[in-house]
Amino acid sequence: MIDSKIDILKIRKDFPILNREVNGKPLVYFDNAATSQTPQQVIDVIVDYYENYNANIHRGVHSLSQEATDAYENAREKIRNHFNIAHAHEVIFTSGTTHGINLVANGFTGLLKKGDEILVSAMEHHSNIVPWQMLCERTGAVLRIIPMNREGELIMEVFHDMLSEKVKLVFCNHISNALGTINPIKEIIDAAHKVGAAVLVDGAQAAPHIKADLQDLDVDFYTVSAHKMCGPTGIGMLYGKSEWLKTLPPYQGGGEMIAEVTFEKTTYADLPHKFEAGTPNVCGGIAFGAALDYMNAIGFEQIAAYENELLQYATSELMKIEGLVIYGTAKEKTSVISFNIKGIHPYDIGTILDKLGIAVRTGHHCAQPIMDFYQIPGTVRASLSFYNTHEEIDKLVAAVEKARNMLL
Ligand code: PLP
């Protein structure tokens, strides 16, 4: 069954955490959509930074500062290259997806007026809902929802009908964290551009599985978090087209983002520094670059093929359990299985799985509108990564079966 294109035993040796036990059982980690694990190669880069060249960047003439600056800017270049971004100054380091979305939402405050429309998909993470609601409160713009069907696919005919010259912004995730749906973002971007609307794609769940070509997509903004793709927490990237980044005002004021400061007036630094106020997460940025190196060395096509095989296997095995319902059955989907067993609260299943060493997420997954749509309190979510195995899926299925028998 195992795809020979991926050397799973070798890969698993790279992740020290996979050797630990939880509640006396070997850890089985299926919470990858929340945060992925970190390979030794990335941990080594973090240790090397703090042992050898920890320094503040961009403003020091001493060697350590220059080494740290070079490594940080080299990481920006790796990110540019990975996402096929035209210019390094279009790569803004952020603390993660949430930060990137808030930066854009804040920047549009002066650009919208009462009655303008913002379209947002029905399957967004709260990070891609709340900042737009706040923007609407500030500007009088109206948030309209692109609906989805029971399978968890956007109803594209309705989306096309909703488009008009009133629509100024469209927001959608590339992949849903709660359902695993891969959204037709190219179609969304092209259609939105025809009415003059800008598009922000939340790539938090796509970046660990798909190598997105941002120039080909022609997207206006794209956000990712490194901690979902083998990197550390507290670092991510916002891509913005140059024209947009030049138009939007800075999000935060402080050091690093200025050209000149007097008490009368401040002028801002050029891109990308205009949006990078204060001392950045230098080590995080460098480690983000190392995480991309690690994943690219395995190969995103191999990763996608293997994860797809795992997804099919896990879906068919879980479906054999009586009363188990899967939410999110889109034709285009990846790596996430959200499910419930009739008559059992998801939290109770999650608690029993944890006792057996299996980490899954339970609850609304920061996507309460999706839970409202299905009229459920939450789901159990198993999210897969390329370091998971068929044997781990067998353990998950046996554990869910056991939980079912205990709880019903
Ligand atoms: N968007 C999606 C689709 C996500 O899955 C997540 C995190 O789970 C986020 C945004 C928020 O990411 P972060 O907490 O790293 O800012």
Boltz pocket constraint, residues with backbone or C-beta under 6 A from the ligand:
constraints:
  - pocket:
      binder: B
      contacts: [[A, 33], [A, 34], [A, 95], [A, 96], [A, 97], [A, 98], [A, 99], [A, 125], [A, 127], [A, 128], [A, 173], [A, 175], [A, 176], [A, 177], [A, 202], [A, 204], [A, 205], [A, 225]]
      max_distance: 6.0
